[in-house]
Amino acid sequence: MKRSKLLITPVLLWLALFLLVPMLIVVVMSLMSRDTLGNVVFHFSLNGYKTFFDSLYLGIYWDTLVLSVVTTLVCLLVSYPLAYFIANASPKVQTWGLVLITIPFWINFLIRTYAWVLLLRTQGVVNTLLIHFGWIQEPLQMLYTKGAVLLGMVYNFIPFMVLPIYVALEQMDKRLLDAASDLGATRWKAFRHITLPQSKSGVMTGCVLVYVSTTGMFVVTDILGGAKSTMISNIIQQQYLGARNWPFGSALSVIFVITSLILILLFNRAMQSRADRAKEGRA
């Protein structure tokens, strides 16, 4: 027992030093005021939280949540079949599949995102090819749209969804599928009652990773969305670096963290309830 406590102590210290303490500083900062020069005044105020309820910021926050949820769902729909294929392929195909999935991580994030600018702009590769083959007469406005932002998000965060699902599927007991087949279950029934519940942990992990990464992302929206697409992370960045309104930026950060935790807990509870209902149905 003492040895286990000693082993976990460095982890707890690390979390306290680099997670809890910074978050506590942000919470305290959100309750402060600022003067006309942008300096933080240590005087209790809820102005940062009151400003959040302005229709402008509420709209931006809603757009952020919608984009994050849609990105997570699209990544899940694309990644699950891909992870399923890789997990059930031969060892050689599995190796090459994982290499291809992780290749984007070998390239700088900004370079990957700027590459989409070259592809989607009006004189870019996509429009040039479409005009060359006569499919369109004038260039399409694909860059600086919400669709471009969604595409950039999905492209950058698909590996965060594929890899956890692949690990869950790879660790699944394949003998259960053989038993289901021997008992006359169809491939769809076996997938729905065995494979899908067994991969629940990978799905949950991937969804949390993609959702949290998307909500906190401001680079993709800056590069691919321009002024037409703004997320709450862009506003937080502007408040800290441009407007010098640290209390308001801290208040937005606290609200963002609380909202994300609530949504993650609700998603976890929904997945757990579904698993419990599936167990009761089998019983």
C-alpha positions as CSV (number, residue, x, y, z in Angstrom):
1,M,0.0,0.0,0.0
2,K,2.8,2.4,0.9
3,R,4.6,1.6,-2.3
4,S,1.5,2.3,-4.4
5,K,1.2,5.7,-2.7
6,L,4.8,6.5,-3.4
7,L,4.4,5.5,-7.1
8,I,1.3,7.8,-7.5
9,T,2.8,10.7,-5.7
10,P,4.8,12.1,-8.6
11,V,1.7,12.0,-10.8
12,L,-0.4,13.9,-8.2
13,L,2.3,16.5,-7.8
14,W,2.6,16.9,-11.6
15,L,-1.2,17.4,-11.9
16,A,-1.3,19.8,-9.0
17,L,1.6,21.9,-10.3
18,F,0.7,22.1,-14.0
19,L,-3.1,21.6,-13.9
20,L,-4.7,22.6,-10.7
21,V,-2.5,25.5,-9.8
22,P,-2.8,27.2,-13.2
23,M,-6.6,26.6,-13.3
24,L,-6.9,28.1,-9.8
25,I,-5.0,31.2,-11.0
26,V,-7.4,31.5,-14.0
27,V,-10.4,31.2,-11.7
28,V,-9.0,33.9,-9.4
29,M,-8.1,36.1,-12.4
30,S,-11.7,35.8,-13.7
31,L,-13.0,37.4,-10.5
32,M,-10.7,40.4,-10.8
33,S,-11.2,43.8,-12.6
34,R,-9.1,45.8,-15.1
35,D,-8.2,49.4,-15.4
36,T,-8.3,51.6,-18.5
37,L,-4.8,50.6,-19.4
38,G,-5.5,46.9,-19.3
39,N,-3.8,46.2,-16.0
40,V,-5.4,43.7,-13.7
41,V,-6.8,45.3,-10.5
42,F,-7.2,42.9,-7.6
43,H,-10.8,44.0,-6.9
44,F,-13.6,41.5,-6.8
45,S,-15.8,41.7,-9.9
46,L,-18.2,39.5,-12.0
47,N,-18.0,41.8,-15.0
48,G,-16.2,39.1,-17.0
49,Y,-19.0,36.6,-16.5
50,K,-21.7,39.2,-17.1
51,T,-20.1,40.2,-20.4
52,F,-20.2,36.5,-21.5
53,F,-24.1,36.7,-21.6
54,D,-24.0,39.3,-24.3
55,S,-25.7,38.0,-27.4
56,L,-22.5,38.2,-29.4
57,Y,-20.5,36.0,-27.2
58,L,-23.4,33.6,-26.6
59,G,-23.7,33.1,-30.3
60,I,-20.0,32.5,-30.7
61,Y,-20.0,30.0,-27.9
62,W,-23.0,28.2,-29.4
63,D,-21.2,28.0,-32.8
64,T,-18.2,26.6,-31.0
65,L,-20.1,23.9,-29.3
66,V,-22.0,23.0,-32.6
67,L,-18.7,22.9,-34.6
68,S,-17.0,20.8,-31.9
69,V,-19.9,18.3,-31.7
70,V,-20.2,18.0,-35.5
71,T,-16.4,17.5,-35.9
72,T,-16.5,14.8,-33.2
73,L,-19.4,13.0,-35.0
74,V,-17.8,13.2,-38.4
75,C,-14.5,11.9,-37.0
76,L,-16.4,9.0,-35.4
77,L,-18.3,8.1,-38.5
78,V,-15.1,8.2,-40.6
79,S,-12.7,6.6,-38.1
80,Y,-14.7,3.7,-36.8
81,P,-14.9,1.8,-40.2
82,L,-11.2,2.6,-40.8
83,A,-10.2,1.4,-37.3
84,Y,-12.3,-1.7,-37.7
85,F,-10.7,-2.5,-41.1
86,I,-7.2,-2.0,-39.7
87,A,-7.9,-4.1,-36.6
88,N,-9.2,-7.0,-38.6
89,A,-6.5,-6.9,-41.3
90,S,-3.3,-8.9,-41.6
91,P,-0.3,-7.8,-39.5
92,K,1.4,-6.2,-42.5
93,V,-1.7,-4.2,-43.5
94,Q,-2.1,-3.2,-39.8
95,T,1.5,-1.9,-39.8
96,W,1.0,0.1,-42.9
97,G,-2.4,1.4,-41.9
98,L,-1.1,2.7,-38.6
99,V,1.9,4.3,-40.4
100,L,-0.4,6.1,-42.8
101,I,-2.7,7.3,-39.9
102,T,0.3,8.7,-38.0
103,I,2.1,10.3,-41.0
104,P,0.3,13.7,-40.5
105,F,2.0,13.9,-37.0
106,W,5.4,13.9,-38.8
107,I,4.6,17.3,-40.3
108,N,4.2,20.6,-38.4
109,F,0.6,21.4,-37.5
110,L,0.7,24.9,-39.1
111,I,2.2,23.5,-42.3
112,R,-0.6,20.9,-42.6
113,T,-3.2,23.6,-42.1
114,Y,-1.6,26.0,-44.5
115,A,-1.5,23.2,-47.1
116,W,-5.3,23.4,-47.2
117,V,-5.1,27.1,-48.1
118,L,-3.2,26.1,-51.2
119,L,-5.8,23.5,-52.0
120,L,-9.0,25.4,-51.3
121,R,-8.3,29.0,-52.4
122,T,-9.9,30.4,-55.5
123,Q,-6.7,29.9,-57.5
124,G,-5.9,26.7,-55.7
125,V,-5.4,23.1,-56.8
126,V,-9.1,22.0,-56.3
127,N,-10.6,24.9,-58.3
128,T,-7.9,24.7,-61.0
129,L,-8.7,21.0,-61.5
130,L,-12.5,21.5,-61.5
131,I,-12.2,24.3,-64.1
132,H,-9.7,22.3,-66.2
133,F,-12.2,19.3,-66.5
134,G,-15.1,21.7,-67.2
135,W,-17.1,20.8,-64.1
136,I,-17.4,24.5,-63.1
137,Q,-17.1,27.8,-65.0
138,E,-16.0,30.0,-62.1
139,P,-13.9,29.3,-59.0
140,L,-15.9,28.1,-55.9
141,Q,-15.5,30.0,-52.6
142,M,-14.3,27.1,-50.5
143,L,-11.7,28.9,-48.3
144,Y,-12.8,31.1,-45.4
145,T,-16.0,29.2,-44.8
146,K,-17.4,27.1,-42.0
147,G,-17.0,24.1,-44.3
148,A,-13.3,24.7,-44.7
149,V,-13.0,25.0,-40.9
150,L,-14.8,21.7,-40.4
151,L,-12.7,20.0,-43.1
152,G,-9.5,21.3,-41.4
153,M,-10.7,20.1,-38.0
154,V,-11.6,16.6,-39.2
155,Y,-8.4,16.2,-41.1
156,N,-6.2,17.2,-38.1
157,F,-8.0,15.3,-35.4
158,I,-9.0,12.0,-37.2
159,P,-5.9,10.2,-35.8
160,F,-7.1,11.0,-32.2
161,M,-10.2,9.1,-33.0
162,V,-8.8,6.2,-35.1
163,L,-6.1,5.1,-32.7
164,P,-8.1,4.7,-29.5
165,I,-10.8,2.8,-31.4
166,Y,-8.2,0.6,-33.0
167,V,-6.6,-0.2,-29.7
168,A,-10.0,-1.2,-28.2
169,L,-10.9,-3.4,-31.2
170,E,-7.4,-5.0,-31.2
171,Q,-7.7,-6.0,-27.6
172,M,-11.2,-7.4,-28.0
173,D,-11.6,-11.2,-27.4
174,K,-12.2,-12.5,-30.9
175,R,-13.5,-15.8,-29.5
176,L,-16.8,-14.1,-28.7
177,L,-17.4,-13.5,-32.4
178,D,-16.7,-17.2,-33.1
179,A,-19.1,-18.2,-30.4
180,A,-21.8,-15.9,-31.8
181,S,-21.3,-17.3,-35.3
182,D,-21.6,-20.9,-34.0
183,L,-24.9,-19.9,-32.2
184,G,-26.3,-18.6,-35.5
185,A,-25.9,-14.8,-35.1
186,T,-25.5,-12.8,-38.2
187,R,-22.5,-10.6,-38.7
188,W,-24.6,-7.5,-38.0
189,K,-25.9,-8.9,-34.7
190,A,-22.5,-10.0,-33.7
191,F,-21.2,-6.5,-34.4
192,R,-24.0,-4.8,-32.6
193,H,-24.0,-7.0,-29.5
194,I,-20.3,-7.8,-29.2
195,T,-18.0,-5.6,-31.2
196,L,-19.7,-2.3,-30.6
197,P,-19.9,-2.7,-26.8
198,Q,-16.4,-4.0,-26.6
199,S,-15.1,-0.9,-28.4
200,K,-17.0,1.5,-26.2
201,S,-13.9,2.6,-24.2
202,G,-12.1,3.5,-27.5
203,V,-15.1,5.4,-28.8
204,M,-15.4,7.4,-25.5
205,T,-11.7,8.2,-25.4
206,G,-11.6,9.3,-29.1
207,C,-14.7,11.5,-28.7
208,V,-13.3,13.2,-25.6
209,L,-9.9,13.8,-27.3
210,V,-11.4,15.2,-30.4
211,Y,-14.0,17.3,-28.7
212,V,-11.6,18.9,-26.2
213,S,-9.0,19.5,-28.9
214,T,-11.6,21.1,-31.2
215,T,-13.1,23.4,-28.7
216,G,-9.7,24.7,-27.7
217,M,-8.4,25.2,-31.3
218,F,-8.0,28.7,-32.7
219,V,-5.3,28.1,-35.4
220,V,-7.5,26.3,-37.9
221,T,-10.3,28.9,-37.6
222,D,-7.8,31.7,-38.1
223,I,-6.2,30.2,-41.2
224,L,-9.2,28.5,-42.9
225,G,-12.1,30.5,-41.5
226,G,-10.8,34.0,-41.5
227,A,-13.1,36.7,-40.0
228,K,-16.2,34.7,-41.0
229,S,-15.6,31.9,-38.5
230,T,-14.8,32.6,-34.9
231,M,-14.7,30.2,-32.0
232,I,-14.6,31.0,-28.3
233,S,-10.9,30.0,-28.3
234,N,-10.2,32.9,-30.7
235,I,-12.0,35.3,-28.4
236,I,-9.9,34.0,-25.4
237,Q,-6.7,34.5,-27.4
238,Q,-7.8,38.0,-28.4
239,Q,-8.6,39.0,-24.8
240,Y,-5.3,37.8,-23.5
241,L,-3.0,39.0,-26.3
242,G,-4.8,41.8,-28.0
243,A,-7.5,43.5,-25.8
244,R,-5.5,42.9,-22.6
245,N,-8.7,42.0,-20.8
246,W,-7.4,39.1,-18.8
247,P,-10.4,38.9,-16.4
248,F,-12.8,38.5,-19.3
249,G,-10.5,36.0,-21.0
250,S,-10.2,34.0,-17.7
251,A,-14.0,34.1,-17.2
252,L,-14.5,32.6,-20.8
253,S,-11.9,30.0,-20.0
254,V,-13.6,28.9,-16.8
255,I,-17.0,28.8,-18.5
256,F,-15.4,26.8,-21.3
257,V,-13.9,24.2,-18.9
258,I,-17.1,23.8,-16.9
259,T,-19.2,23.4,-20.0
260,S,-16.8,20.8,-21.5
261,L,-16.8,18.8,-18.3
262,I,-20.6,18.8,-18.1
263,L,-20.9,17.6,-21.7
264,I,-18.2,14.9,-21.3
265,L,-19.9,13.6,-18.1
266,L,-23.3,13.6,-19.9
267,F,-21.8,11.7,-22.8
268,N,-20.1,9.2,-20.4
269,R,-23.4,8.7,-18.6
270,A,-25.3,8.2,-21.9
271,M,-22.8,5.6,-23.0
272,Q,-22.9,3.8,-19.7
273,S,-26.7,3.7,-19.7
274,R,-26.7,2.3,-23.2
275,A,-24.3,-0.4,-22.1
276,D,-26.4,-1.2,-19.1
277,R,-29.5,-1.5,-21.2
278,A,-27.7,-3.8,-23.6
279,K,-26.6,-6.1,-20.7
280,E,-30.2,-6.2,-19.4
281,G,-31.4,-7.1,-22.9
282,R,-28.9,-10.0,-23.1
283,A,-29.9,-11.2,-19.7
